[in-house]
Amino acid sequence: MPSTYEVTATALNLRAAPNTGASVLTVLRRGQTCVASGSAASGWLPVSYLQQSGHVWADYVRAVDGAAPTTTPPAAPAAGGSWVTLPSSPQTRLNDPAQLHPKFREALANLLAKAAAENRPFKLFEAFRTPERQAWLYEQGRTRPGGIVTKAKPWQSFHQFGLGADLVLFVNGQWTWSSDGVLAEHWRRLPELAAEVGLRSLSWEAPHVEWPIELRDAVGPELLASADDTWVDTLSSASARWRSSGQSGGPDLQPAQRPELANGPA
């Protein structure tokens, strides 16, 4: 008799074959269930989910009895997390700090507090950025009218990893990139304030600040160990959608699929 398994990870890839290089068919969320179609081998469990058959990493599911496969996430996320719905339009700008990595989010909050203490009217203009939006912005000034606004293609920007943000002056109820008059001093001071809280700025993109690491380490062990559910869910949703559209790039999120802590000694 087939066995039903419940997902215990924040996000779990259903892969076409039992290896991390296989294409991702869909991403299962914590609390969703799938049906095993065989026994686990080399850590991979063959399962079916709705009309799709594939493989999941067995450490991130648990056997349950009498459950039917669910098609939607639970009504509420785990404590401290949230289910993420990313915008479909590349013109939609996100500015929710909850979608940023906790370490970067804390440093950014400290930066904004320092700016406010000096009466510098910076606010968070853009936080996490979808790869679709990054591609759309990269096209500007190249294949689309307008001036060039970014040097980075999709997944070459810290925005896609929740480790970059744009801070812009908010004066008299309006955003302004102006550096005229007294505003010039605000922009000059921003990189200094960023450095004081451990963030890196870019000489060619004044509003941008980012976590000071190499991009290849954006989903490395250190940041994964200190991540929260919302960051993992945002990143995994963006990567899975990008890959499912046939695009290359985006992190392989297998290391981010953390099982629940078991009771007893760790």
Secondary structure, DSSP 8 states (H G I E B T S, - for coil): ---EEEE-SSEEEEESSSSTTS-EEEEEETT-EEEE-S--BTTEEEEEETTEEEEEEGGGEEEESS----SS--SS-STT-------SSTT-----GGGS-HHHHHHHHHHHHHHHHTT--EEEEE-S--HHHHHHHHHBTTTBSS----S--TTSSGGGGT-EEEEEEEETTEEE----TTHHHHHHHHHHHHHHTT-EEETTEEEEEE-SS-GGGTTSHHHHHT--HHHHHHHHHHHHHHHHTT---S---GGG------SS--
